[in-house]
Amino acid sequence: MTSPASGYVGTDPQGGQPSDVFAISISGSTVTETQLDTTPTAGPNLGQIAVVGSSLYFCTQNSSYAGGYLQRVPATGGVVTTVRDLTLLPGWSGSANACCALGSNVYVASFDWSTLPSSPGCLVEHDTTRGTTRVLMAFPSSRYPSGAGPHNLGVVHMQAYGSRLILIGVYGDKVTVDPVTAAVVTHVYSGANLFGPGPAPNMLNSGDLDLNTGDLIVGTRDGYAERVLADGSAAEEIIAGVGSAVPAYVNSVTGTSHLQATTAATDFSYGSGCEHRAGRTLCDVAAGLPTAGNLNYRLGCYSSAVPSVAVLIALGPQLPPIDLGPLGAPGCVIHIANIVLSIPATAASGAGSTGFATFSATVPFPIPGGVAGASVYRQWVELDPFFGNPLGLTVSNARRMDIR
């Protein structure tokens, strides 16, 4: 989306037929689409569209869903031009699958989710000013812990953020790349799970960054919208049943666009939670933004292993973390201090498509008017006497709310 009411989409026809490019406009609940390509694209699986000047850049594959082409079409519609056959570039591997623009450069990421070290997938850079195209780097392996050996990254989404590129892998990797140095800056893993109903439970397929929180909003291949936090932990099953197919877990969320808020209010995550007995980490994710007068604001926790949870509220300043290891909870850290309020909650069981019992809870936290400029800190605690550590609890990440 280029605005809340306009954007572009690409199609992926069945049978390997060429894709189409559409401009869309939204008015209320009505979506109007206009086909822009007057000639066929090279092939199917047109996923992301990058806008540079008056042109739309995108990548497609061949009729066998392999290889890759970088192409463009005028934003006003017209003839499709093939910029490069990417398979002819030295160092190319995989299938073209993601595309974004950073300044006047267009980047293409290829997809390979196998265990073949000879085909790790790669990042391509096309300079639209000079007309040059090159393979910038090969991708690192996924951090998915498979007994079959290291899996390839399998990039399904890419976007620009400042001077960096953020890439999402199908298994749950989030990789930040500096294209100037062709180096990985950060690599975290959100914990995809291949066990559960459906062909690809909790594997990722699309995403968009929420600039007010720093969270990555992702769509899964089993019909959920979720969030990946800065430390890589995943708040799972926030929105269920995305798609109309039955059963719900066969839906694949292939496109996700987050409409950025215009307010300066923020709710950034810091620190990390500790793993509970289900092998996941309790995640703090609120509903809405902390704006003064927002009486509908809610605090939430996700990916809990038990229904007994509580949120701890503190006022600033932010103090050094407290290690709970000596108290009997190794790896768990309290990231807030001067706690002024504790709100207990009972988490409800989710669909559990990720292969383990999952619970989530939200509690009202209305923000009165007249408090703009205040900062509030919080962190969730999961009470589980059967967890296995003497303290009988685990904790989430922490968040700082800057009310505006």
N, C-alpha and C positions, 0 to 999 in steps of 0.2 A: 504494500500500500504506500502511495506517495502522500496521502492525506486521509482523514477519516472518511472521505466520500469518493475517493478515486484511487486507481491503481492499475496494475497489469497482472495478468495471469497467463500461464502456459498450460497446455494440455499434454496428456500422455495417452494417445489412442492405443487400443488393444491391437495385437497382431503386428506390432512394429511399424505401423503407419506413421507418416510425418506428423509432427506436432503443429499446433496453431498458437498464435499469440493474440490475446484479446486485451483491449482497454476496457476497464469496467468503471461504472459510476454507480453510487449508492444513494438512493433517496428514500428515507424511511426504511421500509422492508423490501423495497423494489431494487433489484440489481439489473442494470442495463449493460450489455456487453457489445463490443464492436470489434470484429475481426480485423487485425492489422496486416497480416501477411497476405499479399496478393499472389505469392508464389510459394511452393511447398518448402518447409524446412528440411534439413538433411535427414532427420529421423525422429524417433519418439523420445519421451522422457524429458520434456522441457520443464525443469523444476523452478529455477530462480531467474529473475530478470534484473539486469543492472542498467541503470540510466546514466548515460554519459552524454552531456550536451543534448543534441536532438535525436540521438540514436538509442535504441534498446539493444543491449547485448545479452546473449543467452547461449547456453550450451545444449547440444542434443547428442544422441548416440546413433549408431547405425541400426538397420532393421532387425539385427540380432541382439539389440540392447548391449552393444559392446563399443569399444573405441570412443571417439568423441570429436565433435566439431564445435568451434567457437563461431557464432554467427551474429548478425545484427539486422535490424529492420528499422526504418524511420519511425519515430514515435507517433507520427501522424498517419502511418500506414504506407505500405509499398512493397517493393521487391526485397526478398531476403537475400543477403549477401553472406557467403561463407568467408570468414576472416582467416581461419586456419583449420586445416585438418590436424588435430592435435596429436594424432598417432605418429606423425612424421617428425615430431620433435625429439631430439636426443634426451633420453631419460624418462620418456613417457611410460606410464603403466596404469592399468585400471580402466574405468569407464567414466567419462565426463558426467558429473552429477550435481555440482553446485557452482554458483556464479555470483560475484558481487563486484562493486566498484569502490575504489579508494582513490580519490582525486580523479586524475585522468587515466589511471590504470584500471584494467579489468582483470580479475583473478578467477581462475577455474580450478576447482578441486575435483579430483577423480575418486572413484569409489572402488574399493576391493575389500571384502570382508572375509576373505579366505585366510588360510594359514601359510600361504605361499610367500616365502621371503623374497622371491624374485619379482613379485608384483605388489609392492607396498602401497601403491597409490601415490599421487604427487600433486604439487601445487604449481599451476602455470600462471605466469604474469604476461599480460599483453599491454604494451604501452600504446595508447591510442594516438598519441602525438607523433611518435617516431614510427609507428607501424611495426614494431618489433615484438616477437613472441618467444618466450623461453620457458623451460621447466626450471622453476626456482628452487625446489627442494623435494626430496622424497619424504613421505610421512613416517613418523615413529609408529611403533606397534601399539595396538590398543592395550589398555591395562585390564581388560576383561580376563579374569582368572580361569582360563579354560584348560582342561586336562589334555586337550588336543594340541597344545603348543600355543605360542603367541599368535593372536589373531591380528590381521591388518586393521587399520583404523576405520575404514568404511565410512567416509565423510558423507553426511546427508544434508548438511546445511552449513553455510558460511556467510559471515557478515562483517562489515567494517565497524570498528569501534575506536575512535580517535585515530591514531596512526597504526593501529594493530588490526589483525584479522582474527576473528573468533570462529572456530570450526567445531562442529558437533559430529561425533562418530556414532554409528548405529548402535554400538554396544553400551554407550553412555559416557564416552570420553568427551571432555571439553578442553580444547587446545587453543592457546593464544600464540599467534605467530607474529614476529616482527618482519615484515617483508623487505625492509631495508637491509637487514643482516641475514635474512633467510634462516632465522633461528627460532626455535620453540622457546617462548618466554615462560609460560605456565602450562601444566598438563595435569588435570584432575579427572577423577573418575566417579561417576554418579551411581554406578552399580546396577547395570542392566541384569535381568534375570531371564533365563531361557526356559524356566520351568513354570508351568501353569497352563490354563486353557488358551486355545488359539495358536496360530502358527508362529507368532513372534511376540510373546508376552513381554511388555515393558521395554522393548527395543525402541530406539528413538528414530524419528523420521523428519522432523521439522523444528524450527525454533525462532525466537526473536528475543532480544535483550531488553529488559525493563530498566531504563536508565535511572529511575527514581529509587530503585532498590538494589541494582546490580545483579539481580537474579536473571537467569536465563529461562524463559518460558518455552517449554518444549511440547511437541505433540508426539504421541507414541504410536507404535504399530498395532496397538490393541485398544484404541479408542479413548485415550485419556489425554488431558492437558495437565502438565506437571511443572514444577520449578526445579532448577538446578542451582544451588547456592554457590558462593564464591569458593568454598572449600571443597566443592564437588559433591556434597551430600544432596540427596534428592528428596524433595517433598512430593510424595507420590499420590496419584489418584485424586488430585484437587477437583478436577471436573471430569465426571465419568460420562460414558455414553456419547462421545462425540462421533457423529455419523448415524446413518439411518439403517445400516445393514443389521440383520439379525442372524446369529447372536451378536451382541455389541462388541465382543472382543475381536471380531474379524475386521473391524474398521481400522484403517490406517490414516492417521492425521498427517497428510502430506503437505499441508501449508499452514503456517502460523504467522500472524502479524499482530504485534502489540501496538496499540495506539498510545503514544507517549503522552503523559500528563503534562499540562502546561504549568502547573504549580511547582514551586521550588521545594516542597516538602519531600523529605527523604526518609527511608527506613532501611538503612544499610546493615547487612549482616557482618559480624566479625567474630573471630575465634571459631573453634570447631566443637561439635558435640562428640560424644563417645559412643561406640557401637553397643547396641543392646543384644540380647540373646538371639534375635532373628537375623543378625548380620547386617542390619541397617542402622542408620543414625536418626534420632529424633530431630525434626526440622521445624524451626520457627518461621512461619509465613503468615503475614496478616492479610486481611481482606480490605482493600482500599488504601488510601494514603492518609497520613496523619496531618490533616489540615484543620485549622481552628474552626470549630463549629460543625465538624463532621460527626454527627450523632450516630451514624450507622457504622462507624469504624469497629472492626472486630479483630481480635487477636486469635491466631490459630496455630496448632501444631499438627504435624503429619508424620507418617511413617513410624508411629509408635508400635511397640510390641504388646502393650497392655493398655487397659482402659483407664488406669489411675494416673492422672497427670495434674500438674499445677504450673501456673506461670508466675514467676517472681518479677516484681516491678521495682525499679530503683530510679532515683534521681541522680543527676550528675554530681561531681565529675566522674569520668571513666577511670577506674582504679585498676591496678595490676591484678591479673587473674589469680585465683586460689586453686592450687592443685589438691584434688580430693584423694589422690593416691595414698598418702599416709593415713587417711581416715578409712580406707577400705574400698575405694573405688578407683582402681588404677586406670589411667588414661582419661579420666573425667576431670573437667576444669570448670569452676564457677567463674564466669567472665564479668560478673557485675558485683557490686558491693553496696553497702548502705541500703539494703532492701527495705522498702516502706510498705509493701503490700504483697500478699500471696493470694492468688485466686485459684481455688481448686476447680477441676473440671473432670467430667467423665467422657472419655473418648469412645466414639462409636466405631464398630467394626465396618471396614470397607469391603469391597468386592474380592480383594485378595488375589487379583490376577497375577501378581508378581511372585506367586509361589510361597508366600508366608502370610500369616495372620497380620493384618495391618489395621491400625486404629487412627482416628483423627478427631480433633475437637476444636471448636471455636467458642470464644466467649465475647460478649459485648464489651466494648471499651469506648464509650462515647466521649468525644473530645469537645469540651465547651468552647464557646467563643472567647476571645480575649486572652488566649494563652499562646498566641503566635510568638515564636522565638524560644520557647521552652524545649528542652531535650529530655527524653525519657528513655531508660534502658530496661531491657527485659531479657529473660531466658526461661525456657521450659525445663521442668524436671519430671522424669518418668519414675514412678514408684513401683518397684518390682522386687519383692522380697525373695523371689525364686530365681533372680537373674544369675546369681552365682558369686557376686562380690559381697563382702561383709556389710557394706553400707546399704545395699539393696536399692540402688537408684542409678540412673543414667541421666545425662543432661543433653540439651540441644546446643546449637549455636546461640550466640547472643545477638541482639539488634539494638541499634541506636535510632530512636525516632526523633527527627528534627521537625517540630511542628511549625508550619507556616500558614 
